[in-house]
Amino acid sequence: MIPGVPLVLSPSDIDYWFNLGQSLTAGPRVHRPSPFSALLAAGMRSTAGEVVVDAGCGAGLVTVAALMSGADHVIAQDFDPDCLTDTAANVERLLGRGARTRLTLWEADWRQLGPMRADLLAVNPPQRPTALLPDVSADVRHLHEGGGDDGFDALRLVLAHAAAGRVHTTAAAVLDLPAAQDGLCGTTWHRPSIVAQAELPLDRAWQLLVPGLVGRVDVWQFVRR
């Protein structure tokens, strides 16, 4: 990847990680990885020698990607203990017991990210603006709440509490992150850059903003000042 130029991921790149995500063990309360999570995993380049936090790990797709890309250690964080159990099982099944020794499970919410010192924190935060939530199925709405009016409230929470040197986050391009970035960065983070992107199918709840339900999604990188 050329510095400063986003990595444009192909459908086959995304399909590999999305299909892997669908094969993961995921209990009835555990969110199975979405195309956004597949993008975050596909955009994970070499993490050799690094500690990585998978914030909101779900079934553990991004944890698997970080370990496969060479991370010395991954901290899988989620507030739901079922997610942590499934993530550990998926790591051991796919990558073996050696990889499991490079994994720490952390039951916490995003207000408790401070002790998780790391080189990189990767997150696919809830980002559907409040106006879209009525079109989200009631049984999964709790997984998508928290974006606020502009879609970035969950990301604000992560950036306010993260202790990592870098943060990678997905963001649908239809959302105006450049307009929000000053408030997101404050005095802690440099202005973000796009490190990866892809055209992805979007859930029907996005129809109000993206009528065709296919749109660009970016992985933004925030670097600590």
Backbone torsions as a table, in degrees:
resi	resn	phi	psi	omega
1	MET	NA	132.1	178.5
2	ILE	-78.2	128.7	-179.8
3	PRO	-53.4	132.1	178.4
4	GLY	86.6	-9.1	179.7
5	VAL	-110.4	121.9	-178.2
6	PRO	-61.1	145.0	172.5
7	LEU	-79.0	115.7	180.0
8	VAL	-90.8	113.5	-174.8
9	LEU	-91.0	139.4	-177.4
10	SER	-85.3	164.5	175.0
11	PRO	-56.0	-35.3	-179.9
12	SER	-67.6	-35.4	175.3
13	ASP	-59.6	-48.1	-178.2
14	ILE	-68.1	-41.8	-177.5
15	ASP	-59.9	-39.8	-179.2
16	TYR	-57.2	-50.4	-176.0
17	TRP	-74.1	-34.7	177.9
18	PHE	-65.0	-44.9	179.6
19	ASN	-65.2	-37.4	175.2
20	LEU	-62.1	-41.3	178.4
21	GLY	-61.0	-39.1	179.5
22	GLN	-69.3	-20.9	179.9
23	SER	-86.0	-8.3	-176.8
24	LEU	-70.8	148.9	170.1
25	THR	-65.7	126.9	-179.7
26	ALA	-147.1	113.1	179.5
27	GLY	-66.2	173.6	-174.5
28	PRO	-61.4	-24.2	-179.6
29	ARG	-99.0	0.4	-173.1
30	VAL	-99.2	130.0	-178.4
31	HIS	-72.3	119.6	177.1
32	ARG	-74.7	142.3	-173.0
33	PRO	-57.4	138.1	180.0
34	SER	-94.8	172.7	172.6
35	PRO	-56.7	-32.2	177.5
36	PHE	-63.7	-43.7	177.3
37	SER	-64.3	-36.7	177.2
38	ALA	-62.7	-38.7	176.1
39	LEU	-63.3	-44.4	-179.8
40	LEU	-61.5	-40.6	178.3
41	ALA	-68.4	-44.1	-178.3
42	ALA	-65.0	-30.0	179.8
43	GLY	-84.8	1.6	-180.0
44	MET	-77.5	104.6	177.4
45	ARG	-95.0	-168.3	-170.1
46	SER	-51.6	125.2	174.2
47	THR	-117.5	25.3	-177.6
48	ALA	-55.1	130.9	178.3
49	GLY	78.4	5.4	-174.4
50	GLU	-108.4	158.2	168.0
51	VAL	-102.1	130.6	-175.8
52	VAL	-122.7	136.9	171.2
53	VAL	-103.3	125.6	170.0
54	ASP	-97.4	98.2	-173.0
55	ALA	-85.9	117.0	-173.3
56	GLY	75.7	60.9	-165.6
57	CYS	-71.0	-21.5	-177.6
58	GLY	56.8	-128.4	-179.6
59	ALA	-83.2	-6.2	170.6
60	GLY	101.9	19.3	-178.3
61	LEU	-61.7	-46.3	-178.6
62	VAL	-69.2	-33.2	173.5
63	THR	-59.3	-47.1	178.1
64	VAL	-60.0	-43.9	-179.6
65	ALA	-62.6	-41.9	-179.6
66	ALA	-65.7	-41.8	177.6
67	LEU	-65.6	-39.9	178.8
68	MET	-66.8	-28.4	-179.5
69	SER	-87.1	5.2	169.8
70	GLY	105.4	8.9	-179.0
71	ALA	-56.3	137.0	174.2
72	ASP	-63.8	-38.4	-177.5
73	HIS	-154.9	144.8	175.8
74	VAL	-124.6	133.4	172.4
75	ILE	-103.4	111.5	177.2
76	ALA	-91.2	116.1	-176.0
77	GLN	-112.4	135.9	170.8
78	ASP	-160.5	154.1	177.3
79	PHE	-82.9	-12.8	-177.4
80	ASP	-102.3	115.8	-178.2
81	PRO	-61.6	-26.0	177.3
82	ASP	-63.5	-35.5	177.0
83	CYS	-63.3	-42.3	-178.8
84	LEU	-66.3	-40.7	177.8
85	THR	-61.4	-45.6	-179.8
86	ASP	-67.5	-39.1	178.6
87	THR	-60.7	-46.5	179.7
88	ALA	-60.9	-43.1	179.7
89	ALA	-64.0	-40.3	-179.2
90	ASN	-68.6	-39.2	177.4
91	VAL	-61.9	-47.0	-177.5
92	GLU	-67.3	-38.1	-178.8
93	ARG	-68.6	-41.5	-175.2
94	LEU	-85.4	-36.4	-170.2
95	LEU	-117.1	-11.9	176.0
96	GLY	97.6	171.3	-176.3
97	ARG	-66.6	-30.7	178.2
98	GLY	-60.8	-41.8	177.9
99	ALA	-66.2	-34.5	-179.8
100	ARG	-62.1	-30.4	179.0
101	THR	-71.5	-14.8	178.1
102	ARG	-96.4	14.7	-175.5
103	LEU	-121.9	130.6	170.6
104	THR	-114.8	137.8	177.8
105	LEU	-102.6	133.0	-174.7
106	TRP	-133.0	109.2	177.7
107	GLU	-86.7	110.4	-175.7
108	ALA	-167.1	166.4	171.6
109	ASP	-104.7	-179.8	-170.9
110	TRP	-74.9	-9.2	171.8
111	ARG	-78.7	-6.7	-177.6
112	GLN	-115.1	28.2	-179.6
113	LEU	-78.1	-18.2	-172.6
114	GLY	-52.2	-43.6	-179.2
115	PRO	-71.0	-10.5	-175.8
116	MET	-86.7	76.3	179.7
117	ARG	-69.3	129.5	-174.3
118	ALA	-157.7	163.5	173.0
119	ASP	-78.7	-38.5	-175.0
120	LEU	-138.9	135.2	169.7
121	LEU	-116.3	127.1	179.0
122	ALA	-113.3	135.2	-174.9
123	VAL	-148.7	140.6	170.5
124	ASN	-115.8	84.2	-170.9
125	PRO	-77.6	157.5	168.5
126	PRO	-55.7	129.7	-175.6
127	GLN	-140.6	16.1	176.4
128	ARG	-81.8	120.3	178.3
129	PRO	-56.1	154.7	-177.1
130	THR	-52.5	-35.5	-178.2
131	ALA	-62.8	-21.5	-178.7
132	LEU	-89.1	-16.1	-171.6
133	LEU	-62.2	-32.4	177.6
134	PRO	-59.5	-22.5	179.7
135	ASP	-92.2	2.5	176.5
136	VAL	-90.0	134.4	-179.8
137	SER	-54.4	137.5	-175.0
138	ALA	-59.5	-32.1	-175.3
139	ASP	-73.3	-17.1	179.0
140	VAL	-120.5	6.9	-175.1
141	ARG	-61.3	-33.3	-178.8
142	HIS	-63.3	-22.3	178.9
143	LEU	-79.4	-17.3	-173.9
144	HIS	-114.4	-2.5	176.9
145	GLU	-76.9	153.0	175.7
146	GLY	116.7	-6.1	179.7
147	GLY	-74.5	-24.2	-178.3
148	GLY	74.7	-173.3	-173.4
149	ASP	-63.1	-34.4	-177.3
150	ASP	-103.0	-1.5	178.3
151	GLY	91.6	-1.8	-171.5
152	PHE	-114.2	8.0	-178.2
153	ASP	-63.0	-40.1	179.3
154	ALA	-65.0	-39.2	176.7
155	LEU	-65.4	-38.9	175.5
156	ARG	-57.2	-42.3	-180.0
157	LEU	-62.6	-45.3	178.9
158	VAL	-61.8	-48.3	-177.4
159	LEU	-66.2	-30.1	179.2
160	ALA	-69.8	-25.9	-172.7
161	HIS	-117.5	-12.8	-177.1
162	ALA	-66.1	143.3	178.3
163	ALA	-111.8	9.7	-178.1
164	ALA	-79.6	159.7	176.3
165	GLY	-73.8	-30.2	178.1
166	ARG	-136.3	149.5	173.4
167	VAL	-126.2	128.2	171.6
168	HIS	-107.6	128.5	-179.9
169	THR	-136.7	142.5	170.9
170	THR	-76.4	151.6	173.8
171	ALA	-157.4	123.7	175.3
172	ALA	-62.2	132.4	-174.8
173	ALA	-64.6	-21.7	178.7
174	VAL	-66.8	-22.1	175.7
175	LEU	-81.1	145.1	-172.5
176	ASP	-92.9	72.2	178.8
177	LEU	-63.2	-41.2	178.3
178	PRO	-54.2	-36.5	179.0
179	ALA	-70.0	-28.2	-176.7
180	ALA	-93.0	-8.5	-166.5
181	GLN	-65.4	-33.2	-179.7
182	ASP	-62.1	-43.5	177.7
183	GLY	-68.7	-30.7	178.0
184	LEU	-72.3	-39.7	-173.1
185	CYS	-78.9	-43.8	-175.4
186	GLY	55.0	-138.0	178.0
187	THR	-99.2	4.5	-173.5
188	THR	-95.7	-35.6	-170.6
189	TRP	-122.0	144.0	169.1
190	HIS	-69.4	160.9	174.9
191	ARG	-57.7	138.5	-172.3
192	PRO	-78.4	162.8	174.5
193	SER	-129.0	154.8	177.3
194	ILE	-86.7	126.0	-179.4
195	VAL	-107.6	-18.4	177.9
196	ALA	-157.6	156.7	178.7
197	GLN	-159.5	159.9	177.9
198	ALA	-162.6	156.5	170.2
199	GLU	-86.0	125.7	-174.8
200	LEU	-127.5	149.5	169.1
201	PRO	-70.7	139.2	-178.2
202	LEU	-111.7	148.9	176.1
203	ASP	-61.3	152.9	-176.3
204	ARG	-59.0	-20.7	179.6
205	ALA	-65.5	-18.0	178.3
206	TRP	-82.7	0.1	-169.8
207	GLN	-60.5	-31.6	179.6
208	LEU	-60.5	-35.5	-178.4
209	LEU	-99.2	-29.6	-178.1
210	VAL	-130.3	86.3	-173.9
211	PRO	-57.3	-33.5	-179.0
212	GLY	-80.4	-8.4	178.6
213	LEU	58.2	26.5	167.8
214	VAL	-134.3	127.5	-177.5
215	GLY	-155.8	165.0	179.7
216	ARG	-77.2	138.3	173.4
217	VAL	-124.7	135.3	-176.6
218	ASP	-111.1	154.2	165.1
219	VAL	-106.6	114.9	179.8
220	TRP	-95.7	143.2	176.0
221	GLN	-113.2	124.4	171.3
222	PHE	-104.8	130.1	-179.6
223	VAL	-114.8	132.2	-178.6
224	ARG	-66.1	140.3	178.6
225	ARG	-69.1	NA	NA
